[in-house]
Amino acid sequence: MVAREQFNGSRCCILILLWKTGYIELLYSLRIALEIRRVQVTGGNSFVVSLPKSWVKDVGLKAKDSVQVLPQADMSLLIVPTRDFAEAEKSEATIEITQETDKDAALRLFISYYLAGYDIVRLRSARYDPGLRSYMREAIRRKLVGIEIIEENANGMTTQCLSGYADLPLKKALERMSIVVSGMVKDAVAALRAGDDGLAGEVVARDDEVDRFYHFILRQLNLAVRNRSIIENIGLTSARDCLGYRLAVKSVERVGDHAAAVAGLVSGVREGAAEKAMKEVEKMSDLSLKAFGDSVSSLLRLDRKLANEAIGLTRRVKELDEKISGELLALKTDPDTFGSIKLILESIRRVGEYGSDIAEIAVDLTVKEP
């Protein structure tokens, strides 16, 4: 297919498509009712369809501008304005801070703007509370990738996201995120075995790093869904991939939460009781981590065989969970210790189950769209 453009100043832009097969119907829906436009033929083999004038104004097209014309798998046609996104006008948002503003609510709103893809977010207040300023500055740096404070004064601060999908592609970010959470699970179990509260505390602190990757990946996916030309730039092939990865990255984030939960229970397990069950707990942890690691690999490589193997491992994790629980009951373990170990077993089991969820997503994405 070849595309070229002409301009009719009185009505709208005209897109001329040279298409080897029959009829092309351009369907457009953006804040208006669906429009159906007739295809005209010029020169015997050039098919012409006009672009809606309101859309042309919305996206800022001018005479001699270029558009990308992308045939879709469902036989529709995607038309995307060609822009240099690195030089595109940056999106901005402002959060007004008052004396009644809750700091956690302010942070949640800030993160929402970040996830939505805003480049610049301003915090403004007639009197910017130093405590809130310190809290926001620290929380932003802990939980978000690429955010820099570019201006700060008595009335607030201005932040800008300086990292894009080219700096850390989505698949690489997901891979790094999974490595971090796997390390958290390993260290949480090691802390349990050694009764090491210091190591357990480090695991809990690392959950912020997981949140950084999680928010960064969601930002990329949101931008891709809004602008399909970004999908290939982040290493995916379709909007369906975005949905799959959205579900997968949430599962990875939840594994990090369960690792932190295990670490938080270290002090509640008595050494003697833990020692009796620890070999089996470690075996269960290793099995869960293998299921999780294989599931992430199967997603990144779209390996159906590996995904099914990961799902099979999860069944063995559940069997081990039941076995260890039975042994603890037989040992007449102290109720408080038994409760703590059961919570630990549940979190370790969930690591494998979240891995199974990711593997199922991988299997789904190996199937071509009809």
C-alpha positions in Angstrom: 0.0 0.0 0.0 1.1 3.5 -0.8 -0.3 6.7 0.8 -0.2 10.3 -0.3 -2.1 13.4 0.9 -3.9 16.4 -0.7 -5.8 19.3 0.9 -9.2 20.7 0.2 -9.4 24.0 2.1 -13.2 24.3 2.0 -14.1 21.0 3.4 -11.5 18.7 4.9 -8.3 16.7 4.4 -8.4 14.0 1.7 -6.5 10.8 2.2 -5.7 9.0 -1.1 -5.0 5.3 -0.7 -3.7 3.0 -3.4 -5.1 -0.3 -2.3 -4.8 -3.5 -4.3 -8.0 -5.1 -2.9 -11.6 -4.0 -3.0 -13.5 -1.6 -0.7 -12.0 0.4 2.2 -14.4 1.9 4.7 -13.0 4.4 7.2 -14.9 4.3 10.5 -14.3 7.2 12.8 -15.7 7.7 16.3 -14.3 10.4 18.6 -16.7 12.3 20.8 -19.2 12.2 17.9 -21.6 9.6 16.4 -20.2 7.0 14.0 -19.7 8.4 10.5 -19.8 6.3 7.3 -18.1 7.9 4.4 -18.3 6.9 0.7 -15.2 5.8 -1.1 -14.4 7.5 -4.3 -12.2 6.3 -7.1 -9.9 8.7 -9.0 -7.6 7.8 -11.9 -9.0 4.3 -12.1 -7.1 2.8 -9.2 -6.8 5.4 -6.4 -9.4 5.1 -3.7 -10.2 8.3 -1.8 -12.0 8.9 1.5 -12.3 12.2 3.4 -11.3 12.6 7.0 -13.8 14.1 9.4 -13.1 17.8 9.8 -13.6 17.8 13.6 -11.0 15.0 13.9 -8.6 17.0 11.8 -8.9 20.0 14.1 -8.7 17.8 17.2 -5.3 16.3 16.2 -4.0 19.5 14.6 -3.5 18.3 11.1 -2.5 20.8 8.4 -1.9 20.8 4.7 0.9 18.5 3.7 1.1 16.8 7.1 1.6 13.1 7.1 -0.5 10.3 8.7 0.3 6.7 9.4 -2.1 4.3 7.8 -2.1 0.9 9.6 -4.2 -2.0 8.4 -5.5 -3.9 11.5 -6.1 -7.7 12.0 -9.8 -7.1 12.2 -9.8 -5.6 8.7 -10.3 -2.0 10.0 -7.9 0.8 9.2 -6.1 2.8 11.8 -5.0 6.4 10.9 -2.5 8.0 13.3 -1.1 11.5 12.9 2.7 11.4 12.4 4.4 13.3 15.1 7.8 13.5 16.8 6.5 12.4 20.2 9.7 13.5 21.9 9.0 17.0 20.8 5.3 17.0 21.3 3.7 19.4 23.6 4.0 18.1 27.2 0.8 17.4 29.1 0.5 19.2 32.4 -1.6 18.9 35.5 -1.9 20.9 38.8 -2.9 19.7 42.2 -4.2 22.4 44.5 -3.2 21.9 48.2 -5.3 23.3 51.0 -5.1 23.0 54.8 -7.7 20.2 54.6 -5.7 18.2 52.0 -4.8 14.7 53.3 -1.2 13.9 52.4 -2.1 10.3 51.3 -4.9 11.6 49.1 -2.5 14.1 47.5 0.0 11.3 46.8 -2.7 9.1 45.3 -3.8 11.9 43.0 -0.2 12.6 42.0 0.3 8.9 41.2 -2.9 8.9 39.2 -1.6 11.8 37.0 1.6 9.9 36.6 -0.1 6.7 35.5 -2.3 8.6 33.1 0.8 9.8 31.3 1.1 13.4 32.4 4.6 14.8 31.8 4.5 17.7 34.3 2.6 17.8 37.6 2.5 20.9 39.8 1.7 21.0 43.5 0.3 24.5 44.4 -0.7 26.0 47.7 -1.0 29.5 49.2 1.1 28.1 52.0 2.9 24.9 51.2 3.3 22.9 54.5 6.9 21.8 55.0 5.8 18.5 56.4 3.7 17.8 53.3 6.5 19.0 51.1 8.9 16.5 52.7 6.4 13.7 52.6 5.6 14.2 48.9 9.2 14.6 47.8 10.3 11.4 49.6 7.2 9.3 48.5 7.6 10.4 44.8 11.2 9.4 44.7 10.5 6.1 46.4 7.5 5.0 44.4 7.9 6.5 40.9 10.5 6.1 38.1 11.8 9.1 36.3 10.2 11.9 38.3 12.4 14.8 39.0 11.7 18.0 40.9 12.5 20.8 38.4 11.2 23.7 40.5 10.4 24.3 44.2 9.4 27.4 46.2 7.3 28.4 49.1 4.1 28.0 47.1 4.7 24.5 45.9 6.8 22.4 43.5 6.9 21.3 39.9 7.8 17.8 38.8 8.5 16.3 35.4 8.8 12.8 34.2 12.1 12.5 32.3 12.0 8.7 31.6 10.2 7.3 28.6 9.5 3.9 27.1 12.8 4.2 25.2 14.8 4.4 28.4 13.4 1.2 29.9 11.2 -0.8 27.5 8.2 -2.5 29.1 9.4 -6.1 28.8 12.8 -5.2 30.3 11.0 -3.4 33.1 8.8 -6.4 33.8 11.8 -8.7 33.8 13.7 -6.5 36.3 10.6 -6.3 38.5 10.2 -10.1 38.6 13.9 -10.4 39.6 13.4 -8.0 42.5 10.3 -9.8 43.8 12.0 -13.2 43.4 14.9 -12.0 45.5 12.4 -10.7 48.1 10.8 -14.1 48.5 14.2 -15.8 48.8 15.4 -13.4 51.4 12.1 -13.5 53.3 12.4 -17.3 53.7 16.1 -16.9 54.6 15.1 -14.4 57.3 12.5 -16.8 58.5 15.1 -19.6 58.7 17.7 -17.5 60.5 15.3 -15.5 62.6 16.9 -12.4 61.1 14.7 -9.4 61.7 17.2 -7.1 60.0 17.0 -9.0 56.7 13.2 -9.2 57.1 13.1 -5.4 57.4 15.2 -5.0 54.2 12.7 -7.2 52.3 9.8 -5.0 53.4 11.7 -1.9 52.3 12.3 -3.4 48.9 8.6 -3.4 48.2 8.9 0.3 47.2 11.2 -0.7 44.4 8.5 -3.1 43.1 6.0 -0.3 43.3 8.3 1.9 41.2 8.4 -0.7 38.4 4.7 -1.4 38.7 3.7 2.3 38.3 6.2 2.8 35.5 4.8 -0.2 33.5 1.2 0.9 34.0 2.2 4.4 32.7 3.6 2.8 29.5 0.5 0.7 29.0 -1.9 3.6 29.5 0.1 5.7 27.0 0.0 2.8 24.5 -3.7 2.2 24.8 -4.3 5.9 24.2 -1.9 6.1 21.3 -1.6 2.8 19.3 1.6 3.9 17.5 3.4 3.6 20.9 2.4 -0.1 21.2 5.2 -1.4 19.0 7.7 1.1 20.5 7.2 -0.6 23.9 7.7 -4.0 22.5 4.1 -5.2 22.1 2.1 -6.0 19.0 -1.5 -5.1 19.8 -4.0 -3.6 22.3 -4.8 -7.1 23.4 -1.2 -7.5 24.6 -1.6 -4.4 26.7 -4.5 -6.0 28.6 -2.6 -9.2 29.1 0.5 -7.3 30.4 -1.7 -5.1 32.6 -3.0 -8.2 34.4 0.4 -9.9 34.5 2.2 -6.9 36.1 -0.5 -6.7 38.8 0.3 -10.4 39.6 4.0 -9.6 39.9 3.3 -6.7 42.2 1.1 -8.9 44.4 4.0 -11.5 44.7 6.1 -8.6 46.1 3.3 -7.9 48.6 3.3 -11.5 49.7 7.1 -11.5 50.1 6.8 -8.5 52.4 4.0 -10.3 54.3 6.3 -13.3 54.9 9.1 -11.0 56.1 6.7 -9.2 58.4 5.8 -12.5 60.1 9.4 -13.6 60.9 9.3 -12.3 64.5 6.0 -14.2 65.2 7.6 -17.7 64.5 9.4 -19.4 67.3 12.7 -20.8 66.2 12.1 -24.4 67.4 8.7 -24.8 65.7 9.9 -23.2 62.5 13.0 -25.4 62.4 10.9 -28.6 62.3 9.0 -27.4 59.3 11.6 -25.2 57.6 13.0 -27.7 55.1 9.5 -28.3 53.8 8.8 -24.6 53.7 12.0 -23.9 51.8 11.1 -26.7 49.4 7.7 -25.2 48.9 9.2 -21.7 48.4 11.7 -23.0 45.8 8.8 -24.7 43.9 6.7 -21.6 44.0 9.6 -19.4 42.8 10.3 -21.7 39.9 6.6 -21.7 38.9 6.7 -17.9 39.1 10.0 -17.4 37.3 9.0 -19.9 34.5 5.6 -18.1 34.1 7.2 -14.7 33.6 9.7 -16.2 31.1 6.9 -17.9 29.2 5.1 -14.5 28.9 8.2 -12.6 27.7 9.0 -15.4 25.2 5.4 -16.4 24.5 6.4 -20.0 25.2 3.2 -22.1 25.6 5.1 -25.3 26.6 6.9 -23.5 29.4 3.7 -21.8 30.6 1.9 -25.2 30.9 4.9 -26.6 32.9 4.6 -23.6 35.3 0.9 -24.2 35.8 1.7 -27.9 36.6 4.2 -26.8 39.2 1.6 -24.8 41.0 -0.4 -28.0 41.7 2.6 -29.5 43.5 2.9 -26.3 45.6 -0.7 -26.8 46.8 0.1 -30.4 47.7 3.1 -29.4 49.7 1.0 -26.7 51.5 -1.5 -29.3 52.7 1.3 -31.7 53.7 3.2 -29.1 55.9 -0.1 -28.0 57.5 -0.9 -31.6 58.5 2.6 -32.1 59.9 2.3 -28.9 62.0 -1.0 -30.1 63.4 0.5 -33.5 64.3 3.3 -31.7 66.2 0.7 -29.9 68.3 2.3 -26.6 67.4 1.6 -23.6 69.6 -1.6 -21.9 68.3 0.1 -18.5 67.7 3.1 -20.0 66.0 0.8 -22.3 63.9 -1.2 -19.3 62.8 1.9 -17.4 61.8 3.3 -20.3 59.8 -0.1 -20.9 58.1 -0.1 -17.3 56.9 3.5 -17.8 55.6 2.5 -20.9 53.8 -0.5 -19.1 52.3 1.7 -16.3 51.0 4.2 -18.8 49.5 1.4 -20.7 47.9 0.1 -17.4 46.4 3.4 -16.8 44.8 2.9 -20.0 42.8 -0.7 -19.2 42.1 0.1 -15.7 40.8 2.7 -17.4 38.6 0.0 -19.7 37.3 -2.2 -16.7 36.4 0.7 -15.1 34.5 1.3 -18.4 32.7 -2.4 -18.6 31.6 -2.0 -15.1 30.2 1.0 -16.3 28.2 -1.0 -19.2 26.8 -3.8 -16.8 25.8 -1.4 -14.5 24.0 0.1 -17.3 22.0 -3.2 -17.7 20.3 -3.6 -15.5 17.2 -6.7 -13.3 17.0 -9.4 -14.7 14.6 
